[in-house]
Amino acid sequence: MTGRTEWPGDGSDSSRAEKEPSPQDPAERARAICLRLLTGSPRTRKQLADALRKRDIPDEVAEEVLSRFEDVGLIDDAAFAGAWVESRHHGRGLARRALARELRTKGVEPTLIQEAVEQLDSEREEATARELVDRKLRATRGLDRDRRLRRLAGMLARKGYPEGMALRVVRQALEAEGEDTDGLDEPF
C-alpha cells in the first residue's frame, strides 16, 4: 500500500469516455429537454420543437414526445396564448395587434391567436391606453403640444394601438389638462 487513495475513474488507464455517462435514448433526452424548458416557463409546441431540433433530436422522436406532452396537458398552446395575452396586456399594456405579433413569433396557430386576443374588448384596450397616457403625460409637461402628441401617440403605436384610438386618447388627455387641441383631428 502506497498511502495513496484511489478514487473510481482515477486510474491512469481510465479514459474520458469512461467518465462520461452513456448516451441516453433520444426519446429520453427529448423528454428531459422538454421538462427542463417547461420548468422555467410555459412554452409553445413550436418553441419546444425548435429546441429539440437544435439539440439534434430526430424529428420523429420529437413529434412523438411533443404529442405525448400535449396529450397529458404539459403543452397547451391555447392556454399559453390566453395567459400570454392577459399577462402582457396587464403588465406591459400591449394592444391586440402587438400581442398577436408576439404570439405569431412564438409559433401559435392563427386561430388560437385570434381566440386569445379576442379576450380583450375595445373598451378594455382603450382604458389601458388611457392609463398608459396618464402615466406618461406628466413626463411630457413643459414640451410643446405637438411634441407631446407625437411622444404619447408614438408610445401607444409601439404598443400596438391603432392610430385612430391613439390620437383620440391623447387628444382627450391633453384637453383634460387644458391644452388647446384645435387641429389635432388630422393624422400626422
Backbone hydrogen bonds, N-H to C=O, Kabsch-Sander energy under -0.5 kcal/mol:
donor,donor_aa,acceptor,acceptor_aa,energy
10,D,7,W,-2.5
14,S,11,G,-1.3
18,E,15,S,-0.6
19,K,15,S,-0.9
19,K,16,R,-0.6
20,E,16,R,-1.3
29,R,25,D,-2.5
30,A,26,P,-2.6
31,R,27,A,-2.4
32,A,28,E,-2.3
33,I,29,R,-2.7
34,C,30,A,-2.6
35,L,31,R,-2.7
36,R,32,A,-2.3
37,L,33,I,-2.5
38,L,34,C,-2.7
39,T,35,L,-1.4
40,G,36,R,-1.0
41,S,37,L,-1.4
47,Q,106,K,-0.5
48,L,44,T,-2.1
49,A,45,R,-2.7
50,D,46,K,-2.8
51,A,47,Q,-2.0
52,L,48,L,-2.4
53,R,49,A,-2.5
54,K,50,D,-2.4
55,R,51,A,-1.1
56,D,53,R,-1.7
57,I,52,L,-2.5
62,A,58,P,-2.7
63,E,59,D,-2.8
64,E,60,E,-1.7
65,V,61,V,-2.5
66,L,62,A,-2.9
67,S,63,E,-2.3
68,R,64,E,-2.0
69,F,65,V,-2.4
70,E,66,L,-2.1
71,D,67,S,-2.5
72,V,68,R,-1.9
73,G,70,E,-1.2
74,L,69,F,-2.4
75,I,69,F,-1.2
80,F,76,D,-2.6
81,A,77,D,-2.7
82,G,78,A,-2.3
83,A,79,A,-2.5
84,W,80,F,-2.7
85,V,81,A,-2.5
86,E,82,G,-2.2
87,S,83,A,-2.7
88,R,84,W,-2.9
89,H,85,V,-2.1
90,H,86,E,-2.2
91,G,87,S,-3.1
92,R,88,R,-1.5
93,G,88,R,-0.5
93,G,89,H,-1.1
94,L,88,R,-1.6
95,A,159,K,-3.2
97,R,160,G,-0.6
99,L,95,A,-2.4
100,A,96,R,-2.7
101,R,97,R,-1.9
102,E,98,A,-2.2
103,L,99,L,-2.4
104,R,100,A,-2.2
105,T,101,R,-1.9
106,K,102,E,-1.1
107,G,104,R,-1.6
108,V,103,L,-2.2
113,I,109,E,-2.2
114,Q,110,P,-2.6
115,E,111,T,-2.1
116,A,112,L,-2.2
117,V,113,I,-2.8
118,E,114,Q,-1.4
119,Q,116,A,-1.4
120,L,117,V,-1.3
121,D,119,Q,-0.7
125,E,121,D,-2.3
126,E,122,S,-2.6
127,A,123,E,-2.5
128,T,124,R,-2.2
129,A,125,E,-2.0
130,R,126,E,-2.3
131,E,127,A,-2.1
132,L,128,T,-2.4
133,V,129,A,-2.4
134,D,130,R,-2.8
135,R,131,E,-2.1
136,K,132,L,-1.9
137,L,133,V,-2.2
138,R,134,D,-0.7
139,A,136,K,-0.5
140,T,136,K,-0.6
140,T,137,L,-1.3
141,R,138,R,-1.1
143,L,140,T,-1.9
148,R,144,D,-2.3
149,L,145,R,-2.7
150,R,146,D,-2.6
151,R,147,R,-2.5
152,L,148,R,-2.8
153,A,149,L,-2.9
154,G,150,R,-2.3
155,M,151,R,-2.1
156,L,152,L,-1.9
157,A,153,A,-2.5
158,R,154,G,-2.4
159,K,155,M,-1.0
160,G,157,A,-1.8
161,Y,156,L,-2.4
166,A,162,P,-2.7
167,L,163,E,-2.7
168,R,164,G,-2.1
169,V,165,M,-2.8
170,V,166,A,-2.4
171,R,167,L,-2.7
172,Q,168,R,-2.3
173,A,169,V,-2.0
174,L,170,V,-2.6
175,E,171,R,-2.5
176,A,172,Q,-2.1
177,E,173,A,-1.0
178,G,175,E,-1.7
179,E,174,L,-2.6
181,T,179,E,-0.5
184,L,181,T,-1.8
186,E,183,G,-0.6
